[in-house]
Amino acid sequence: MHDHNAALDQVIRETAAIFGVALVRLLFPRPAYPQADFPETESPHVTAG
């Protein structure tokens, strides 16, 4: 039987998390240009009249 090593399990989980983040960043990169800022649509205040 294999010995259960908690430290090894923790390292495996942390490594998997790092690879997961890297994969998401590769699949969904940030846009090359910043998003346009539209203050009239991004405002938290509603001006209905």
C-alpha positions in Angstrom: 0.0 0.0 0.0 1.0 3.6 -0.6 1.6 5.8 2.4 -0.8 8.7 2.6 1.2 11.9 2.7 -0.8 15.1 3.6 2.0 17.4 2.4 2.2 15.7 -1.0 -1.6 15.9 -1.3 -1.5 19.7 -0.5 1.3 20.2 -3.1 -0.7 18.4 -5.7 -3.8 20.5 -5.0 -1.9 23.7 -5.2 -0.2 22.7 -8.4 -3.5 21.7 -10.0 -4.9 25.1 -9.0 -2.0 27.0 -10.6 -2.4 25.0 -13.8 -6.1 25.6 -13.7 -5.6 29.4 -13.5 -3.0 29.2 -16.3 -5.4 27.3 -18.5 -8.2 29.8 -18.0 -5.8 32.7 -18.8 -4.7 30.9 -22.0 -8.3 30.2 -23.1 -9.7 33.6 -22.1 -6.9 36.2 -22.6 -7.6 39.8 -21.7 -8.5 42.1 -24.6 -5.5 43.7 -26.3 -7.2 47.1 -26.0 -9.0 48.6 -23.0 -12.8 48.6 -23.0 -14.5 51.9 -24.0 -15.7 53.9 -21.1 -19.3 55.1 -21.4 -20.1 57.1 -18.3 -23.8 57.5 -19.3 -24.2 53.7 -19.3 -21.8 52.8 -16.5 -23.1 55.2 -14.0 -24.5 53.7 -10.8 -27.1 56.5 -10.6 -30.3 56.0 -12.5 -31.7 59.2 -14.2 -35.1 58.2 -15.4 -37.4 61.0 -16.3 
